Amino acid sequence: GNTSKNPRWAIAYKYKAKNSKTKIIDIKYQVGRTGVITPVAILNPVQLSGSIVKRASLHNSNEIKRLDIRINDTVTIEKGGEIIPKIIGVEIKKRPINSSVLTFITSCPSCDTPLKKINKQANHYCLNHNKCKPQILGKIEHFISKNAMNIEGLGPSIIEKLVSNNIINNFADIYYLKKEDLLKLDGFGVKSAENLIH
């Protein structure tokens, strides 16, 4: 029979994900809207499942330790669910002799605030919520998104300009925007400014 979602008389055959080998050139750190610091492996570009992969998330310091990932390592990558690239293994035999263990950063790459680990969680956090630019941008972008306030015409590039020009610093400031504020920015005419305010 059937459930409301699934036929019980059928099964799905999952193909093994294709993988590829490449080299880690560098590791960068990104700051999320909640202050979470995510390490990202910058890869030697490689073709995988119909696209060129240049980056892969390393998630947190525990994942780096678990896989013992280092810069200049040769790694095996695959696409989880055929979409998101992830590192599944390291070729230890191909590791350069002079390679050193990767130490996680201790301060925020954006605002230089010391990082904290909260209650033995795997993630490192930047707690400078009100001054750290990527956090401010991330929170405002989340607030105006389709799943939240759904503010049409206000995209990431406009938010970046408004924050950089110190016109807004949090999502409450959006509601104090005036047409004159928008006219100071490149790419805004009277009509487009009026439309956004509306």
N, C-alpha and C positions, 0 to 999 in steps of 0.2 A: 504493500500500500504506500501511501504518501503521508508525510507530516505536512504542516503548513508551508514549509520551505523546501523539503527534500524528498525525492523519490527514494523509497527504501529498497527498491528492486534494482537500483543501479549503483555502480561505484565509479569514482573518477580515477583515471590512471595518471599519475604524476610522473612526468619525465624528469630524469636527473638533470639538474642545472648544468649548463655548459660552463667551463672555467677556462681561465687563461693565466699565463705567468707574466709578471712585469716587475719593475723595480720601484722602490720608494725613493723619491728624490728628496722630499722634505716632509716635515710635519708642521701644520699650522694649527692655531687654536681659534675657535669661534666662540662668541659670546651670544647666548640665547636670550630671549625676552625675560626669562625667569632668573637670569644670572648664571645658568649652567654653562660651564666651559666644556666644549666638545673638541677633542683632537681630531684632525682630518689629515689623512695621508695624501700627499700630492704624489701622483704616480706618473711614471713614464707612460704617455698615452698608448692605449692598447684597444684593439677592436674586440668587442664582446657582445654577443647576441644582438647584432644590428646597430650598435652605437659605439662611439669612442669613449672609453672611460679614462678620466684624468684624476679623479678624486674618489676617496672612499672614507666613510666615517669610521673612526676607531672607538666611538662611544664614550669611553672613560678610561681612567688609569688602570682599573682592574683588567680590562680587555687587552691593554698594551702589555701588562705583566703576563697575562694568561698565554698570549701568543708569542711573548718575548720579541716584540717588534722593534726594529732599529732602523735608522736612516741608512740607505744603500742596500737594504735587504732585498732579495728576490722573493716575491710573494705570489701566492695563488689567489686569484679573485674570482668570484662568481656573482651573479645577480640574484639576490633573494627575491623570490616571487617573480623572476624575470624582469625586475625593475631596478631595485636598489643594489648598487655594487657593494660587496663586502669582502673583506680579507678572511680567507678560511685557513690559511696556513703559511708558514715561512720555510724557505729552503735553507736550512741551517748550513748544509754543506757548501752552499755558494756564498756564504757570508764572508765579507772582507776580514782579514786578520786583525786590522786595527779598529774594528767596530766597537762602539761603547754602548753600555746600557742606557736606555732613554730615561731621563728624569723628567717628570711632569713639571710644568711651570708652577711657580709659587705666587705670581701676581698676575692680575688681569692684563691681557694683551692690549686692551683699549684704554683703560684709565689707571693702570698700575696699582690698583688696590690689592692688598694681600688676599689670597684665596682661602676659603674655609671649606672643610668637609663637615657636613652636618650629620650627627647621630650615626656614624659609621656607614653612611651612604656611599655609593660608588662614585658619585659626582662631586666635582669641585665647584664652588659657587663664588661669584663676585657679589658681595653684599652692598655695593655702592649703587643701589637701585635708582636713586634720583639724579646721579651725575654721569653714569656710564652710558655713553651714546648708543651702542648697539641695543642695550636694554630698553632705553627710551623709545628708539625707533621700533623695536619689536613689539612693545606694548601698544603703541599707537596703531601700528599696522594690524595687530590682532583686533583692536577695538573697532576699526573701521571696516573690517573684513565682512564678507557675505554672511558668515555664521554669527556675527555679532551685530553691530549697528547698521551694517550694509550701506555705508555712505558712498554713493556713486560719484565718480570723478575725482576722488581723493586717493591716489595710488602711492606706492613706495617712493617714487622719485620726487613727488610734490612734498611728501612728509619730510624727506631728507632735506629739501630746500628750506622748509619752514623751521625745522629744528636747527639747521646750520646757521640760519639767519636770526636765531633766538626769538622767533615770532611765537612758537609754541614749545613747551617743555614737557607737557603731559597731555593725556587725552581730554581732560577738562578744558584745556586752553582752546581746543577746536571750536567750542561753542562761543568763544569770545572773538573769533576771527572776524575781521571787517574786510570789505571789498578793497579798501586802501592797502591793507597788509598784503593782499595777493598781488596787487598791481606792482608792488616793488620787485616781484620775482620775475625771472625770465620766463617767457612762454605764456604769460597771462595778459589777455586783453580785457576790456571792460565787460564784454559779454561772458567770457569764460569765468571771470571772477564772480560775476553775478550768479551764474549757474551753480557754481560750487557753494556759494553762501546759501543759495536757495535749497 
